[in-house]
Amino acid sequence: MGKLQSLQLLFTHPTEFIVLAQYWLFHEPSRDITNPKEFKTSGYDRDSMKKCWEFLDKTSRSFSAVIKELDGDLARVICLFYLVLRGLDTIEDDMTLSDEIKQPILRTFHSKLSVEGWTFDGCGPFEKDRQLLVEFDNVITEMGHLDPLCREVITDITLKMETGMADFAHRAATSKTVPYLTTIAEYDLYCHYVAGLVGEGLSRLFAATGKEREWIADQLVLSNSMGLLLQKTNILRDFREDADERRYFWPQEIWGAYGFKRPEEMYAPEAGDKALWALSHMTLNALSHCVDALDYLVLLRNQTVFNFCAIPAVMAIATLELCFMNPAVFQRNVKIRKGEAVRLIMTSTNPMAVSYAFRDYARKIHRKAVVADPNYLALCVMCGKIETWVEHHYPTFVSFTKESKTIEYNAADPRSQIVKRYQELEREKVRRERGEEAVRAIPDPHVDNVVPWQLYAFVIGATIALFAVTGMIILFALWWFYGEEWNWVDIGSLAPRVDL
């Protein structure tokens, strides 16, 4: 961001400028891969791995920063995974390559990962990541240093992805009438190949490196939705850039429903509201993956893994909100402001904060929606699903005070009254149950309590035995004190005389 842009941000969005300044001044990465103490897991002491880190910085600086903060060797594993798929994607995207050259390379790319010294310099001179393939031997060298299980996951995902990419690339190159995706199902399949499989691979690598629980690797539906949310957001945002390069990813089933014969017609001046309805439909399709993405995020336990997954997801829904009903999407590449991006990075540190961010952006999308939009009702329902999920998992009328360790309820929210009434009923129920127990412990005077005869016999027998023992003790004491001189007459002589 240049000085002029920073100055503009200061006057237009001062709070974002403050957040951006705080990030620049105070944010410190959780780890430094160039530190010799990190060499064991980062591999930065090897020239080949150092080159891989440099390529990662060139391909995506913001994404690179998040990867570098992953725990232990997971950062290095994800770095190589990303570069492998980036190399594959570069070949698939290069429109200068003929289908005859592209097909064999795509369909055998996974096998190249074990061919020492393999490189490819056939991409066009203006392809962004051309140099990565020119020096791809560094990536292959580092693949050899990975744990066999991680290497197996990367190779398997590459094989699946290259197959799908090759099929769609061949169709686009050979089709004379339809050089674009036709149905939404086809669109979902394409996004699965290029992004859903990335989500699957990441989940398997999280488990393989021990950073997450093993069963996270089995969450295929949720992993796929995470990937599709990000990919569909990028496709929506990059419409004009892709169209200028004759790459069409918006499915005909969507834009054709609004009377367009070709995708290029949507950025014509006369397109008007119909183009916005098509954009709204694309937004609705992308939003359908938000609930699954939230379900996936709450499963994560490692903080660095959570940050790695949550930040792109929050960026995605923020981008969807910015692009929604925005005609600029058809004229240029639309991106969220850097200040807003930094704010999202700093706040997306726990599931509750991320959930509230999803809810807030869903509300903004809902406020932008217009009744004339054919997708209006479906959009309202979709935004409602996100709101419902958030309220179910993290009710906004409930707060927890760390100091006193108590739960507090927002008195202004009607739901608090419902909770309080429920608690009162529960307390009354407990008091009633305790009272009934106490009453049961008191004998009922109206019930005849019959005493068993054994008790009478025991009392009488015990009384007789007590008197007998007492008498024997008395007699023994008299005999002991008076001896043989004692007799019953002596006892009688002791009685007082009465003279008549």
C-alpha positions in Angstrom: 0.0 0.0 0.0 1.5 3.3 -1.1 1.6 6.6 0.9 -1.3 8.1 -1.1 -3.5 5.0 -0.5 -2.6 5.1 3.2 -3.6 8.8 3.4 -6.8 8.1 1.6 -7.6 5.3 4.0 -6.9 7.6 7.0 -9.7 10.0 5.9 -12.2 7.5 4.5 -11.9 4.6 6.9 -9.9 5.9 10.0 -10.7 2.8 12.1 -9.2 0.5 9.5 -6.1 2.8 9.3 -5.6 2.4 13.0 -5.9 -1.4 12.8 -3.5 -1.4 9.9 -1.0 0.8 11.8 -1.3 -1.5 14.9 -0.6 -4.5 12.7 2.5 -2.9 11.1 3.8 -1.8 14.5 3.0 -4.6 16.9 2.3 -7.8 14.9 5.1 -10.4 15.2 5.0 -13.7 13.4 4.7 -16.7 15.7 7.8 -18.2 14.1 10.7 -17.3 11.9 11.6 -20.0 9.4 15.0 -18.3 8.8 16.0 -18.8 12.4 18.6 -21.6 12.8 16.4 -23.1 15.6 13.7 -23.7 13.0 15.9 -25.3 10.3 15.0 -28.9 11.5 11.3 -28.3 10.5 11.5 -25.5 8.0 14.4 -26.9 6.0 15.6 -23.3 5.3 19.2 -24.4 5.6 18.9 -26.3 2.3 19.2 -24.3 -0.9 16.3 -26.2 -2.6 13.9 -25.5 0.3 15.0 -21.9 0.5 14.1 -21.5 -3.1 10.7 -23.1 -2.4 10.0 -20.5 0.3 11.0 -17.8 -2.2 8.5 -19.1 -4.8 5.8 -19.2 -2.1 6.4 -15.6 -1.4 6.1 -14.7 -5.1 2.9 -16.6 -5.7 0.9 -15.3 -2.8 2.5 -13.1 -0.1 -0.5 -12.9 2.2 -1.1 -16.7 1.9 2.6 -17.3 2.4 2.6 -15.5 5.7 -0.2 -17.7 7.1 1.6 -20.9 5.9 4.8 -19.9 7.5 3.1 -19.6 10.9 1.9 -23.3 10.9 3.3 -25.5 13.6 6.5 -27.5 13.1 7.0 -29.3 9.8 3.4 -28.7 8.7 4.5 -25.4 7.3 7.0 -27.0 5.0 4.6 -29.8 4.0 1.9 -27.3 3.1 4.4 -25.1 1.3 5.4 -27.9 -1.0 1.7 -29.0 -1.4 0.8 -25.5 -2.5 3.7 -25.2 -5.0 3.0 -28.6 -6.6 -0.7 -27.7 -7.2 0.3 -24.2 -8.3 2.6 -25.7 -10.9 -0.2 -27.9 -12.1 -2.6 -25.1 -12.2 -0.2 -22.9 -14.2 0.0 -25.5 -17.0 -3.8 -25.8 -17.0 -4.4 -22.0 -17.1 -1.8 -21.3 -19.8 -3.8 -20.4 -22.9 -0.6 -20.4 -25.1 -0.1 -24.1 -24.8 -1.9 -26.3 -27.3 -4.1 -29.1 -26.2 -1.6 -31.6 -27.7 1.2 -30.3 -25.5 -0.9 -29.7 -22.4 -2.7 -33.1 -22.2 0.2 -35.4 -21.7 1.9 -33.1 -19.2 -1.3 -32.7 -17.1 -2.2 -36.4 -17.1 1.3 -37.4 -15.9 2.2 -34.5 -13.6 1.9 -36.7 -10.5 4.6 -39.0 -11.8 6.9 -36.0 -12.4 7.1 -35.5 -8.6 9.4 -38.5 -8.3 11.5 -37.7 -11.4 14.7 -36.1 -10.2 15.6 -32.9 -12.1 12.4 -32.5 -14.0 11.5 -29.0 -15.1 9.2 -27.4 -17.7 10.0 -24.2 -19.6 7.2 -24.3 -22.3 4.8 -21.9 -20.6 4.2 -18.5 -22.2 6.6 -15.7 -21.3 3.8 -13.7 -19.5 2.5 -16.5 -17.4 2.8 -15.4 -13.8 4.3 -18.5 -12.2 6.3 -19.6 -15.2 9.6 -19.5 -13.3 8.2 -22.0 -10.7 8.0 -24.6 -13.4 11.4 -23.6 -14.9 13.0 -24.4 -11.5 10.6 -27.1 -10.5 13.5 -29.5 -9.7 13.8 -27.7 -6.3 10.3 -28.8 -5.4 11.0 -32.4 -6.5 14.2 -32.5 -4.4 12.2 -31.3 -1.3 9.5 -33.9 -2.0 12.1 -36.5 -1.3 12.7 -35.1 2.2 9.0 -35.4 3.2 7.5 -38.1 5.4 6.3 -41.0 3.1 2.7 -40.6 4.3 2.7 -36.9 3.4 4.3 -37.5 0.1 1.7 -40.1 -0.7 -1.2 -37.7 0.1 0.3 -35.0 -2.1 0.8 -37.4 -5.0 -2.7 -38.9 -4.7 -4.4 -35.4 -4.6 -2.2 -34.3 -7.6 -3.3 -37.4 -9.6 -7.0 -36.8 -8.9 -6.7 -33.1 -9.7 -4.7 -33.5 -12.9 -7.3 -35.9 -14.2 -10.2 -33.4 -13.8 -8.2 -30.5 -15.0 -7.1 -32.4 -18.2 -10.7 -33.4 -18.9 -12.0 -29.8 -18.6 -9.0 -28.3 -20.5 -9.5 -30.8 -23.4 -13.2 -29.9 -23.6 -12.5 -26.2 -23.6 -9.8 -26.6 -26.4 -11.9 -28.9 -28.6 -15.4 -27.5 -28.2 -16.4 -25.3 -31.2 -19.6 -24.0 -29.8 -19.6 -24.1 -26.0 -16.2 -23.1 -24.5 -17.6 -22.7 -21.1 -19.3 -24.7 -18.3 -23.0 -25.3 -18.9 -24.7 -26.6 -15.8 -24.3 -25.8 -12.1 -23.5 -29.5 -11.5 -20.6 -29.2 -14.0 -19.5 -26.0 -12.3 -19.5 -27.8 -8.9 -17.5 -30.7 -10.4 -14.9 -28.3 -11.8 -14.6 -26.5 -8.5 -14.2 -29.9 -6.8 -11.3 -30.8 -9.0 -9.4 -27.5 -8.6 -10.3 -26.6 -5.0 -12.4 -29.3 -3.2 -9.5 -31.7 -3.6 -7.2 -29.1 -2.0 -9.4 -29.1 1.0 -9.4 -32.9 1.1 -5.6 -32.9 0.8 -5.1 -30.3 3.6 -7.3 -32.3 6.0 -5.3 -35.5 5.3 -2.1 -33.6 5.8 -3.3 -32.1 9.1 -4.0 -35.6 10.3 -0.8 -37.2 8.8 1.4 -34.6 10.6 -0.4 -35.2 13.9 -1.5 -31.5 14.2 -5.2 -32.5 14.1 -7.1 -35.7 15.1 -7.0 -38.6 12.6 -10.7 -38.5 11.8 -10.4 -35.0 10.4 -9.1 -36.7 7.2 -12.5 -38.4 6.8 -14.5 -35.1 6.7 -14.6 -35.1 2.9 -17.9 -33.2 2.5 -16.9 -30.4 4.8 -13.4 -30.3 3.4 -14.8 -30.0 -0.1 -17.2 -27.2 0.9 -14.3 -25.2 2.4 -12.5 -25.4 -1.0 -15.6 -24.6 -3.0 -16.4 -21.5 -0.9 -12.9 -20.1 -1.7 -12.8 -21.1 -5.3 -16.3 -19.9 -6.2 -15.5 -16.6 -4.5 -12.5 -16.2 -6.7 -14.4 -17.1 -9.8 -17.1 -14.6 -9.0 -14.6 -11.8 -8.2 -12.3 -12.5 -11.2 -15.0 -12.6 -13.9 -13.8 -9.7 -16.0 -10.1 -10.8 -15.8 -11.0 -14.3 -16.9 -13.4 -13.1 -19.6 -10.6 -10.9 -21.1 -8.4 -14.0 -21.3 -11.3 -16.0 -22.8 -11.7 -18.2 -19.7 -15.3 -18.7 -18.7 -16.1 -20.3 -15.4 -19.6 -18.9 -14.7 -22.0 -21.7 -15.7 -24.4 -21.0 -18.5 -27.3 -22.3 -16.4 -26.9 -19.2 -14.3 -26.2 -16.4 -16.7 -28.3 -17.9 -19.5 -31.4 -17.8 -17.2 -31.3 -14.0 -17.4 -31.4 -13.8 -21.2 -27.7 -13.6 -22.0 -26.4 -15.6 -25.1 -22.7 -15.2 -24.1 -20.9 -14.3 -20.9 -19.4 -11.2 -22.5 -22.8 -9.6 -22.8 -22.9 -9.2 -19.0 -20.4 -6.4 -19.0 -22.0 -4.5 -21.8 -23.6 -1.2 -20.8 -27.1 -2.3 -21.7 -26.9 -5.4 -19.5 -28.3 -3.4 -16.6 -30.0 -5.2 -13.7 -30.0 -8.6 -15.5 -26.2 -8.8 -15.0 -26.7 -8.0 -11.3 -29.3 -10.8 -11.0 -26.7 -13.2 -12.5 -24.2 -11.9 -10.0 -26.7 -12.4 -7.2 -27.3 -16.0 -8.4 -23.5 -16.7 -8.3 -23.3 -15.2 -4.8 -26.2 -17.4 -3.6 -24.4 -20.4 -5.0 -21.2 -19.5 -3.1 -23.0 -18.8 0.1 -24.5 -22.3 0.1 -21.1 -23.6 1.4 -20.8 -21.2 4.4 -22.6 -23.4 6.9 -20.4 -26.4 6.0 -17.3 -24.2 6.3 -18.4 -23.2 9.8 -19.0 -26.8 10.7 -15.5 -27.6 9.6 -13.8 -24.8 11.4 -15.3 -25.7 14.8 -13.7 -29.2 14.5 -10.1 -27.8 14.4 -8.1 -27.8 17.6 -4.6 -26.5 16.6 -4.5 -22.7 16.7 -2.2 -22.3 13.7 -4.3 -24.7 11.6 -7.4 -22.8 12.6 -5.9 -19.5 11.6 -4.7 -21.0 8.3 -8.3 -22.2 7.5 -10.4 -19.4 9.1 -8.6 -16.4 7.6 -9.3 -17.3 3.9 -12.8 -18.3 4.8 -13.6 -14.9 6.4 -11.9 -13.1 3.5 -14.1 -15.1 1.1 -17.4 -14.0 2.7 -16.1 -10.4 3.0 -15.3 -10.5 -0.7 -18.8 -11.9 -1.5 -20.4 -9.0 0.4 -18.2 -6.5 -1.4 -19.1 -8.0 -4.8 -22.8 -8.5 -4.2 -24.9 -6.1 -6.3 -21.7 -4.3 -7.3 -21.5 -3.5 -11.1 -17.8 -3.0 -10.8 -17.3 -6.8 -10.8 -18.1 -6.7 -14.6 -15.5 -4.0 -15.2 -12.5 -4.9 -13.0 -11.1 -7.1 -10.3 -12.7 -6.1 -7.0 -10.8 -6.6 -3.8 -11.5 -5.8 -0.1 -9.5 -3.0 1.4 -6.2 -3.8 3.0 -7.2 -2.3 6.3 -10.3 -4.5 6.4 -8.2 -7.6 5.5 -5.8 -6.8 8.3 -8.7 -6.4 10.7 -10.1 -9.8 9.7 -6.7 -11.4 10.2 -6.3 -10.0 13.7 -9.8 -10.9 14.8 -10.2 -14.4 13.2 -8.5 -16.3 16.0 -11.4 -18.3 17.4 -14.6 -20.0 16.2 -16.9 -17.5 17.9 -15.2 -14.4 16.3 -15.2 -16.1 12.9 -18.9 -17.1 13.3 -19.8 -13.5 14.2 -17.9 -12.2 11.1 -19.9 -14.6 8.9 -23.1 -13.4 10.5 -22.2 -9.7 10.1 -21.4 -10.1 6.4 -24.5 -12.2 5.8 -26.6 -9.4 7.3 -24.9 -6.9 5.0 -25.7 -9.0 2.0 -29.3 -9.3 3.2 -29.5 -5.5 3.5 -28.2 -5.1 0.0 -30.7 -7.5 -1.5 -33.6 -6.0 -3.4 -37.1 -7.4 -3.8 -36.9 -7.2 -7.6 -34.1 -9.7 -7.6 -35.4 -13.2 -8.7 -33.1 -14.6 -6.1 -34.3 -12.4 -3.3 -36.2 -15.1 -1.3 -33.5 -17.7 -1.7 -30.9 -15.2 -0.5 -32.9 -14.3 2.5 -33.2 -18.0 3.4 -29.5 -18.6 2.9 -28.5 -15.6 5.1 -31.0 -16.9 7.6 -29.3 -20.3 7.7 -26.0 -18.6 8.5 -27.6 -16.5 11.2 -29.4 -19.6 12.7 -26.1 -21.6 12.7 -24.3 -18.8 14.6 -27.1 -18.2 17.1 -27.3 -22.0 17.7 -23.6 -22.4 18.5 -22.8 -18.9 19.9 -26.0 -17.2 21.2 -25.4 -13.5 21.1 -27.6 -12.7 24.2 -25.3 -14.8 26.4 -22.0 -13.6 27.6 -19.4 -15.1 30.0 -17.5 -13.0 32.5 -14.0 -14.4 33.0 -13.4 -12.4 36.2 -16.4 -13.7 38.1 -16.8 -16.8 35.9 -20.5 -16.3 35.6 -22.9 -16.4 32.7 -24.8 -13.1 32.0 -27.8 -12.5 29.8 -28.7 -9.4 27.8 -31.8 -8.1 29.5 -32.8 -6.2 26.4 -33.1 -9.4 24.4 -36.5 -11.1 24.7 -34.8 -14.5 24.6 -33.3 -13.7 28.0 -36.8 -13.6 29.5 -37.5 -17.0 28.1 -34.3 -18.4 29.6 -35.0 -16.8 33.0 -38.6 -18.1 33.0 -37.3 -21.6 32.1 -34.7 -21.4 34.9 -37.5 -20.3 37.4 -39.6 -23.3 36.3 -36.7 -25.6 36.8 -36.0 -24.3 40.3 -39.7 -24.6 41.2 -39.6 -28.2 40.0 -36.6 -28.9 42.2 -38.1 -27.3 45.2 -41.3 -29.2 44.7 -39.4 -32.5 44.3 -37.4 -31.8 47.5 -40.6 -30.9 49.4 -42.3 -34.2 48.4 -39.2 -36.1 49.6 -39.4 -34.4 53.0 -43.1 -35.1 53.3 -42.6 -38.7 52.5 -40.1 -38.9 55.4 -42.8 -37.8 58.0 -45.2 -40.7 59.2 -48.8 -40.3 58.2 -51.0 -40.0 61.3 -54.0 -41.4 59.4 -52.3 -44.7 58.8 -52.4 -47.4 61.6 -48.9 -48.4 62.3 -49.2 -52.0 63.7 -46.4 -52.9 66.2 -45.3 -56.5 65.7 -45.5 -59.0 68.7 -41.8 -59.7 68.5 -41.1 -56.1 69.6 -43.4 -56.6 72.7 -41.8 -59.8 73.7 -38.3 -58.3 73.4 -39.2 -55.3 75.6 -40.8 -57.5 78.3 -38.0 -60.0 78.3 -35.4 -57.3 78.5 -37.2 -55.6 81.5 -37.4 -58.9 83.4 -33.8 -59.7 82.8 -32.8 -56.2 83.9 -34.7 -56.6 87.2 -33.2 -60.0 87.8 -29.7 -58.9 87.3 -30.2 -55.8 89.4 -31.6 -58.0 92.3 -28.7 -60.4 92.1 -26.3 -57.6 92.3 -28.0 -56.2 95.5 -28.1 -59.5 97.2 -24.5 -60.2 96.4 -23.5 -56.8 97.8 -25.4 -57.5 101.1 -23.8 -60.8 101.5 -20.4 -59.3 100.8 -20.7 -56.6 103.5 -22.4 -58.6 106.3 -21.2 -62.1 105.7 -22.6 -65.0 107.8 -24.0 -62.6 110.4 -26.5 -61.3 107.9 -30.0 -62.8 107.8 -33.5 -61.6 107.1 -34.1 -61.0 110.9 -31.2 -58.4 110.9 -32.9 -56.6 108.1 -36.1 -56.6 110.0 -34.4 -55.2 113.2 -33.2 -52.3 111.2 -36.8 -51.1 110.6 -38.0 -48.3 112.9 -40.2 -49.3 115.8 -43.6 -47.7 116.3 -45.0 -47.6 119.9 -48.7 -47.9 120.1 
